[in-house]
Amino acid sequence: MVAGRALHFVFKIGDRKLTAKFYREVLGMKVLRHEEFADGCEAACNGPYRNRWSKTMIGYGPEDTHFVIELTYNYGISSYVPGNDFRGITIRSKEVLERARSGGCSVNKENGKYALEAPGGYKYYIIDEPQPKDKDPVEKITLSSSNLQRSIAYWKDTLGMKVYSEQNKSVLLGYGDNQVKLELEDIGTEVKHETAYGRIAFAVPFSEQPLIQKQIKESGNEILTDLISLDTPGKATVRVIILTDPDGHEICFVDEEGFRQLSVPDYPSEAILDRFIKKQENKENSTA
């Protein structure tokens, strides 16, 4: 079994101000670090764009112990087209519901859970119970599958995930009992990735990355980006390999050692993000 650790999910966002407001004031997350890049990522971390972009990591606690969200902003791109690939992220927190309702957010009931939409249409399911103090309130991320047994074969047999539960139309997998789980839900049709497609990331020991690469090649599955080292200005370099599952979901395996250095919380980043948002607002107002 791969010694993996669930890290984050990547969303491409078109409005940094509204998005930051939702994640901070409604979901109650905190900016952990913010990074600016002059050119597109060699591993397409910001999508198929070669322009200036930024990355904001936001969550309920440090990346060492929490599953967080990566908000990717491409300068000059104000919106993305959603597909049917992303289903939602489940959070246990009645406090989120209270903030959503008091803030005038639309709250809908779906399958016994309350549903909120972040800017861009990304859905969050909220379990109406007190937010845990001793663990991450993020419980699972749900992605679409067009063929559940084929998906299970890939994530379990090829990537080494453990099956925690399986139902007729869904399966729950993970790399550890105390980690955020990946749920795959059979939608009975083709999974379509439009421009808003995301990416899920896991950390593995540096020594395991070549083994994953070898396993993927031998199994005939697809590698989007072979092992490559990525630099972050003023921070640690990390090595990644980018894969895609049979339904086209992008998967990043980053080296654990480098990522722990890169992901040290940089809480002053929150003020840095706000300065960039304000600067952008002023620029837009001056050209209006």
N, C-alpha and C positions, 0 to 999 in steps of 0.2 A: 504493500500500500504506500502511495506517495505521501511523504511527510509535508502535506500542504497546509496552508493557513489562509483562510478567506480574508481578503483585504478590503476591497471596495468595488463599486460599480461606477462606470463613467457615463455621465450625461452630457450631451452637447446642449448649451443654453444660448438663447438669443437675447435675453434681457438680464444683464447682471444685477441691476438694481432690484427689480421685482423678485428675482430668484433668491438673492441674498436675504431679502426681507422675509420671504416665505420660510426658508430653512432656519433662519435665526428666530423670528418672532412667532411662527406657528409651530414648526416642528421642535423648536427649542434647541437646535444644534449650535455648535460653536466653530468658528473658523480655526482650523488647526495649522494651516500653512497656505500661503499664496505665492505663486511663482509666475513670472512673465517670461515669454520666449519670443525671440525676434523672428524665427522661421519655423516652418512646420516640422513636426516630429518625424524622425527617420523610421519609426515604427508605427506611424499614422495614429499616434495617441490622440490627436485632435481631429481625426478624420482625414479625408483625402484633400487636405488643404495645405498650401505652402506659405500661408500668410502669418502675420503676427498673431499670437494667441496667448491665453493665460489659463492656469490651472489652479483651482481653489479646492482644498480638501476640507471637508466639513463633517462633523459628527458629534456624538455624545461623549466622546472621550478620546484619549490618545490612540493612534493607529496600531500601537503594539497590542492593544486589548479590545479594540472596537472595530466593527465593520463600518466604514465611512463612505461618503459620497464624494466623487470627484466631479466637480463642475468645470467643464471645458468651454471656454468662450473664445470664438474666432472673431477677431476684429472685422467689422464690415458685414457680418452675416447675422441678420436679425431674427431668423426663424428657420426651423427644420420641419420636414414632413415626417410624422410618426407612422410606423408600420404596425404590424400586429405581433411583433416579436417580444416586446416587454409587457409583462402582465401587472407587476406591482411589487412593492416592498412592504412587508408587514412589520409594524412597530407596536409594542405593548406599552400604551401610555394614555390614560384617561386625561392627563394634563394637556396633551396635544389637542384632544377634542375640546376641552374647555377653552384653550386659546383660540382654536379655529372658530368656535361659535361666537365667542366674545369679539373676535376680529371680523366677523361677517363673512367668513369663508363658507362656501357651499359644502355641506356634509351629507353624503348619501349612504344608505344602508345596502350592503351587498353581501349575501351569503353569511349573515350573522356578524359581519364586520362593518365598520364605518370607513367610507372611502373619501379621500381628499385628492385633489389634483394640484400638483406643483405647476408653476409656469412652464409652458412647453407641453403640458398634457401628461406628464409622468405621474402615475398613480401611486398613492400610499394607502395601505389598509391599516386601520388603527383598531387594536383590541382595547375595549373599554375597561381596563384594569389599571391599578396604580403602576406608575413607571418604576421598574426595579432600581434599587440603589446600588446593588452589589454586582450587577452584570449589565451587559449591553441590552438596551430595550429593543434593538433591531433583531428580529427573529429569523426572517427568511426573505429571499428574493425569488420571485417567480418569473420564469421565462417560458415561452411557448415551445411546444414540440409538435411536429406533424406526424410523428411515429414514435410512440412512447418506448416500445421495446428497443428500437434502434438507438434512441437517445440513452437509455439505460446501459446498453452495451458499450457505448462510447464513454460515458462519464464514469461508469463503474469498472469495466474491464480494461479500457485503454488508459484512462486518467487515474484509476485507482481510488475512486470515491466509495464510501460506504453507503449502502442503502439503508435508510432509517425507517422508512415506511413506503408502502406501495399500495395504491388504490387503482380502481378501474381506469381513471383518466389522469392520474398524477403520481409522481414519485418524489420523495424527499431524500436528498443526498447530502453528504458533507464529509469533511476531512477530520472532524473531531466532535465529540459530544458537546463541548462548550462553545462551539463556533456557530456563526450564522450558517443556516442551511440554504441549499439551492433546491428550489422546487421546480420541476418541469411539468407543465400542464399540457395535455394533448388537446389541441384546438380543432382537430378534425379537418384541417385544411393546410395548405402550404404556408410556411412561415415567411413573411415578407419583411425585409429590412429596407426601410426608406432612409432618408438622409439623417433622421434622428437616431439611428441605430447606436447602441451602446457597447460596452465591453466590461466583462467581469475579470477581476484580477485576484491572483493567489500568489503567496510567497512560498518558495521551496528552497532548500539548501542549494548553494552554488553548485555543489557536486552532482546534484540530481538533474539539473537542467539538460546536460548532454544525454542523460538516460531517457528523459522525456522526449527529446528530439529524435533519438534512435527508435523509441517505441512508436512514435507517430509515423515515421517514415516506413518502418517495417509493417505497420498495420494498414498502410495505404491511405491514411487520412491526410488532411491538408495542413500545411504550415504556411501562414501568411507572411511571417517575418522570421527568418532563421535567427539563431542567437546573435544578439547585437548589444553593444554597450551604449547607454544613453546618458548624456551629461545634463545636469541641472545647474545653471549658473550659481556659483558660490556654495554648492552643496555636493553631496556624494554622487558618484557615478554608479549606475545599476545596470545589470545585464538582464535582458528579457528575451523571451521567445513568445511569439504570438501565433495562436492556433485558431482553428474554426471547427465547430462541431458539425454534425451532418445537416443541421438546420441553418448553418451560417452564423451562429452566435460566436462572437469573438472572445477569446480567452487569452489572458496574459499571465505567464508565469515569470515572476521576477525573483532575482536571487535574494534570499532572506537576509544575508549578511549586509549587502549593500543597502537594501531597503530600510533596515532598521536604523541605519545612519541617516538616510535621506529623510525619513519620516519623523524625526525628532520634532515635537511640537514647537512651532514658532508663533506664539500667540500675538506678538506685535503685527503679524501679517493681517490681522483683522483691520487694523487702522490703515495698513497699506492698501488693502482691497477697497476700503471706503474712499481713499484718496483717488484711486483710479476711476471709481464710479463717478465721483464728483467731477473729476477732470473731463471725463467723457460727457457728462451732462452739460458742463459749461461749453464744450465744443459744439454739441448738438444745438444748444440754445443760441449760440452765436451765428450759426448758419441757417437758423429757422427763418 
